[in-house]
Amino acid sequence: QAYLQNGGRLYLEGGDCFNYDPEVGGYNIRPWFALDDGPDGSGDLSGVTGQNDLSAFSFSYNGENNWMDELQPAGSTPVWKNSGNSDISGVFYSGFGNGSALGVVPSFGGLVDNSAPLNHQARPLAAAAVVRKPGDG
């Protein structure tokens, strides 16, 4: 929490960490991403469609797919939605202190770009590019 408040950048992915985990005793991370409580979801994620600044980034998905939290933005910007319905699957928020946070439900490893998954070296670079603040090098 202090890391974000002091200008840190956070990327977090997880199918249960946003809605389910806080309801069963896990830490409530929703304020870091400006999210309201939402449904625990199901295994209905077969792809993500880019929204707002990520509108050019849509992918099929073949990763883990059980109880995929449905995000409820309350000040954050949606960056991905489930391509099969209107569930928000990723958000960006730069209002928790001086930090920036990107939170997504599907794992980067399960995203499929045309015929090949994103390679392991490209995943951290892609996440860092989204969380970078204007003026950063």
Phi, psi and omega per residue, in radians:
Q1 nan -0.838 3.121
A2 -1.096 -0.612 3.117
Y3 -1.006 -0.849 3.126
L4 -1.160 -0.787 -3.120
Q5 -1.028 -0.525 -3.109
N6 -1.660 0.345 3.037
G7 1.724 0.155 3.127
G8 -1.223 2.860 3.108
R9 -2.086 2.344 -3.052
L10 -2.256 2.307 2.957
Y11 -2.051 2.238 3.134
L12 -2.431 2.311 3.060
E13 -2.183 2.521 3.091
G14 3.027 2.421 -3.108
G15 -1.326 -0.377 -3.084
D16 -2.166 -0.129 -2.985
C17 -1.258 -0.318 -3.077
F18 -1.578 -0.766 -3.052
N19 -1.969 -0.845 -3.055
Y20 -1.247 -0.927 -3.043
D21 -0.959 -0.799 3.126
P22 -1.083 -0.441 -3.117
E23 -1.378 -0.277 -3.113
V24 -2.068 0.505 3.049
G25 1.738 -0.053 3.089
G26 -1.333 2.870 -3.120
Y27 -1.170 2.398 3.123
N28 -1.462 1.796 -3.126
I29 -1.653 0.007 -3.068
R30 -0.968 -0.673 3.134
P31 -1.044 -0.535 3.136
W32 -1.114 -0.438 -3.069
F33 -2.014 0.139 -3.092
A34 0.880 1.020 -3.138
L35 -2.072 2.530 2.921
D36 -1.570 2.878 3.050
D37 -1.076 2.498 -3.140
G38 -2.479 3.129 -3.133
P39 -1.162 2.633 3.098
D40 -1.192 -0.413 3.072
G41 1.433 -2.923 -3.080
S42 -2.544 -2.840 3.128
G43 -1.763 0.883 -3.031
D44 -1.859 0.266 -3.054
L45 -1.607 1.951 3.096
S46 -2.017 -0.071 3.121
G47 -3.114 2.876 3.075
V48 -2.209 2.498 3.113
T49 -1.957 2.183 -3.123
G50 -1.114 2.507 3.124
Q51 -2.201 2.664 3.062
N52 0.897 -2.171 -3.077
D53 -1.127 -0.293 3.110
L54 -1.845 0.413 -3.072
S55 -1.079 -0.368 3.124
A56 -1.520 -0.008 -3.050
F57 -2.022 1.646 3.080
S58 -2.131 2.456 -3.039
F59 -2.450 2.620 2.849
S60 -1.291 2.846 -3.108
Y61 -2.376 2.271 3.093
N62 -2.303 0.472 -3.141
G63 -1.608 -2.884 3.109
E64 -0.978 2.503 -2.962
N65 -2.660 0.999 3.080
N66 -2.214 2.270 3.066
W67 0.923 0.952 -3.112
M68 -1.361 1.926 -3.110
D69 -0.885 2.500 3.075
E70 -1.816 1.930 -3.028
L71 -1.301 2.504 -3.131
Q72 -2.127 1.527 -3.104
P73 -1.041 2.371 3.085
A74 -2.344 0.989 -3.084
G75 2.156 -0.316 3.093
S76 -1.520 2.898 -3.131
T77 -1.789 2.130 3.063
P78 -1.110 2.376 3.091
V79 -2.061 -0.376 3.059
W80 -2.465 2.538 2.956
K81 -2.237 2.715 3.077
N82 -1.067 2.208 -3.084
S83 -1.226 -0.233 -3.137
G84 -1.655 -0.150 -3.141
N85 -2.806 -2.776 -3.084
S86 -1.783 0.167 -3.131
D87 -1.129 2.308 3.062
I88 -1.397 2.256 -3.065
S89 -2.024 -0.021 3.115
G90 -2.845 2.495 3.135
V91 -2.426 2.760 3.020
F92 -2.197 2.420 -3.139
Y93 -2.528 2.287 3.116
S94 -2.142 0.530 -3.095
G95 -2.026 0.170 3.079
F96 -1.621 1.689 -3.018
G97 1.094 -2.333 3.117
N98 -1.771 0.182 -3.051
G99 -1.634 3.058 3.077
S100 -2.293 2.420 -3.113
A101 -2.373 2.332 3.043
L102 -2.037 2.079 3.131
G103 -2.140 2.238 -3.124
V104 -2.325 2.598 3.132
V105 -1.422 -0.887 -3.130
P106 -1.305 2.651 3.087
S107 -1.382 2.492 3.089
F108 -0.999 -0.593 -3.112
G109 -1.135 -0.348 3.137
G110 -1.639 -0.102 3.126
L111 -1.294 2.374 -3.115
V112 -2.048 2.109 3.105
D113 -1.751 1.799 -3.063
N114 0.983 -1.951 -3.028
S115 -1.705 -0.097 -3.088
A116 -2.385 2.448 3.061
P117 -1.108 2.733 3.049
L118 -0.994 2.325 -3.119
N119 -1.266 2.728 -3.033
H120 -1.036 -0.603 -3.131
Q121 -1.248 -0.503 -3.083
A122 -1.392 -0.436 -3.058
R123 -1.039 -0.910 -3.139
P124 -1.099 -0.617 3.119
L125 -1.146 -0.697 3.124
A126 -1.129 -0.782 3.133
A127 -1.124 -0.742 -3.134
A128 -1.110 -0.652 -3.133
A129 -1.133 -0.626 -3.130
V130 -1.266 -0.642 -3.064
V131 -1.480 -0.218 -3.126
R132 -1.048 2.417 3.101
K133 -1.546 2.664 3.072
P134 -0.959 2.379 3.128
G135 1.613 -0.213 3.083
D136 -1.249 2.641 3.105
G137 -1.480 nan nan
